């Protein structure tokens, strides 16, 4: 497979890692390669993005946000 044939893998500015168990569970948020904090809900991700001047119109757009270990609805450890 050549580069032309390979699927495009974007490099989104926002990366949300998997759920860490805890009281309450949380997810680490990284923006532009820098850990910026913990999110306990999707609103925390949006607030972190806004603090860095990023307006998120679509949380499902992989060019904007990459969800690792779950999606925008995953906020508890399984």
C-alpha positions in Angstrom: 0.0 0.0 0.0 1.4 3.4 -0.9 0.8 6.6 0.9 -1.7 7.6 -1.6 -3.7 4.4 -1.0 -3.6 4.7 2.8 -6.4 6.2 4.7 -5.9 9.8 5.9 -5.1 10.0 9.6 -5.4 13.5 10.8 -3.6 15.2 13.6 -6.4 16.8 15.7 -5.5 19.6 18.2 -7.6 17.9 20.9 -6.9 14.5 22.2 -9.1 12.9 25.0 -7.6 9.8 26.6 -9.4 6.8 28.1 -11.2 6.9 31.4 -9.2 6.7 34.6 -11.1 5.2 37.5 -11.5 7.5 40.5 -14.0 9.3 42.5 -15.2 10.6 40.1 -13.8 9.0 36.9 -12.0 11.4 34.6 -10.2 11.6 31.2 -7.0 13.4 30.5 -7.3 16.1 27.9 -4.3 17.1 25.7 -4.3 20.1 23.4 -1.6 20.8 20.9 0.5 18.0 22.5 0.3 19.5 26.0 -1.7 18.0 28.8 -4.2 20.7 29.9 -6.2 18.9 32.5 -8.8 16.4 33.4 -12.4 16.1 32.0 -15.2 14.6 33.9 -17.8 15.4 31.2 -17.9 16.5 27.6 -18.5 20.1 28.8 -15.0 20.1 30.4 -13.5 19.2 27.0 -15.4 22.1 25.4 -14.3 24.5 28.1 -10.6 23.4 27.7 -10.8 23.9 24.0 -12.4 27.3 24.4 -9.6 28.3 26.8 -7.1 27.6 23.9 -9.2 29.5 21.4 -10.6 26.4 19.8 -14.3 26.4 18.8 -15.6 22.8 18.5 -18.6 22.5 16.2 -18.6 18.8 15.9 -17.3 16.5 18.6 -17.5 13.6 16.2 -15.1 15.2 13.7 -11.8 13.2 13.9 -10.0 16.2 12.4 -10.9 18.2 15.5 -11.1 15.8 18.4 -9.6 12.3 18.8 -11.3 10.1 21.5 -9.0 7.4 22.8 -10.5 4.5 24.7 -14.1 5.5 24.1 -16.1 8.3 22.6 -17.8 11.5 23.8 -20.3 9.3 25.7 -17.7 7.3 27.6 -17.2 8.7 31.1 -17.1 5.7 33.4 -14.6 2.9 33.5 -15.9 -0.5 32.4 
